[in-house]
Amino acid sequence: MNPLQWKAALRRDPGGFYRLPLPEGEVRVFMTPELLAEADDSLGPQIVNARRFPGVRDVAITPDAHHGYGVPVGCVMATAGTLAMGPVGYDIGCGIAALRSSVPRERATPEAVRAFSREVMKRVGLGVGARGQAVTPQRFQELFRGGAEALGVARGSAERDRIPVDDSWDVPKESRAWRGQQQLGSLGGGNHFIELQADDDEAGSRLWVMYHTGSRGFGHGLATWYFERAREELGLGRGQMDLGYFAPESRHWRAYRNAVAAGGNYAIVNRLLIRREVAAAFARAFGEEPELVYEISHNLVQEERHPDLFREPVWVHRKGATRALPAGHPMLSGTRWSHSGHPVLIPGSMGDTSYVLRPLPGAARALYSVNHGCGRRLSRTAARHGIPQHEANRRMRELGVLVNAGGDVPVDESPACYKSAAAVVAAVEAAGLARVETRLTPLASVKGTD
């Protein structure tokens, strides 16, 4: 098969998805015909890449998939032990959190919404190089090893509190990961955001906050360091770094596993610290602190047990994909979600609906995963060249969404850059992966403007 002609090789399954036969094994693509027509041809070679890593057991592609590092953003890959780097990415542990309040939507007056936005912008560092809370080297070690536990937070409303890190592992001194010591509690730039929203509860719409961030310079520094180690070990060219991996026998395998764990812990801590500031800003504007609904990552590789799919544990890579465990899954045993499945948080663009989903048993067909958002349809470069600033600003005014307390809209994050959230979620529902529990309408968005 010519990878650029991958769409012609797809076969529609009655279950609401596509099957792509490859010499290395099948890949399931969870798109509707409409989303498939919009998907870039460049996804084909990247899907083939995902199937060709050593030890791959299965691959699934989510409906928001778009071009990524070696494999698509929106790729789920299970291996027998290989740790691949592109299918984790540079922002290790990046994820989403959602807060819910009892404040009626009617109290989100223009004045209150602007006050909330301004307060958030005072409290949370925005942009790629933004600083946050600086901590001592000793405290930094405690946080990236201990995650939520190091903050003294016992949650239960999260995918996890901590990922174990070996005592013998430490951050490579020559890496740039140490800059993360100055960035805790900061949002960063790119597609990271803090958004004020209102739900669709028939009993009365209430205000929510959803936010998206990851491991900042810490995760990026670790990923960059280990990408280079993989390039050296495998003899890859500079243009092939995204295909780096560590087989179980590699001398770097255990170190990279620890680096991913440390990056994941940092991201958990970062989101919890941002939660404190966002909750305080919300209380100042609306008179009460919202509660944490759930917090979940979408850039990780972790060992998981799915006895209905694999006889042995597998290492599940989710790059721009979210874990989706339904009621009764053994990995939820003993948690508050064992009888319902855990929430899944799906943001739209800053002008589109966001969703809270609940996983269904059909999620097994997608390696117990769904998408992490609605997916880009325009690259950042194309957006900057093709969308005038005044048009991006006008569009958000029409939608009634306040951006950065009234500042310019980042054109490369404007709604025209993204696919329809409803179309993407419809693909999830059509395949029986999850059901919609709550719809969230954006009222205000705060983003870095790099």
PyMOL commands that set and color helices and strands:
alter all, ss='L'
color gray80, all
select helices_A, chain A and resi 3-9+33-38+43-52+105-107+110-123+137-151+177-182+216-234+238-243+253-286+330-332+361-366+380-386+389-399+404-406+411-413+415-417+421-430
alter helices_A, ss='H'
color red, helices_A
select strands_A, chain A and resi 11-13+17-20+27-29+56-66+73-79+83-84+95-104+125-126+186-188+193-199+206-213+245-246+291-297+299-304+314-319+321-323+344-346+354-359+369-371+402-403+434-446
alter strands_A, ss='S'
color yellow, strands_A
deselect
rebuild
show_as cartoon
